[in-house]
Amino acid sequence: MIEQTFPGVHQEVMMLIHLLRTTSPSLAEVLTWGIIGMLTPATRSPSAAIALAYRQAVLRAVAHDQDGARVPFPHDQPGSVTHLEIVDLAVAGRSCLGAAG
């Protein structure tokens, strides 16, 4: 489905997902590789929302710790983030969830 939704750039989506799946033990490790970037939130509200990017692919998620609790301000503590609840995946501004619906 990803290849059909995003022809020509589906490899970027697959790489983003692969890199996040191999993250161990936390998001902080994959960020140190410098391959995936963490987008800066527009506001400093107490939220567990996080956005991660690889080239044109952007994944929006809710950050959780190893106990399943939400991690407030995950940008300040990526070492606490061990699970991501995916909210949206977009390529070049086009939402995968919107395309799938």
MOSUL-V780776 format. One record per helix or strand of 2 or more residues. SS is the DSSP state (A for helix, B for strand). FROM is the first residue (numbers start at 1). TO is the last residue. Records with the same first field share a line. If there is no record, write none. Layout:
SS: FROM-TO / FROM-TO
This chain:
A: 2-5 / 10-21 / 27-32 / 78-80 / 96-100
B: 37-38 / 49-54 / 57-64 / 83-91 / 94-95
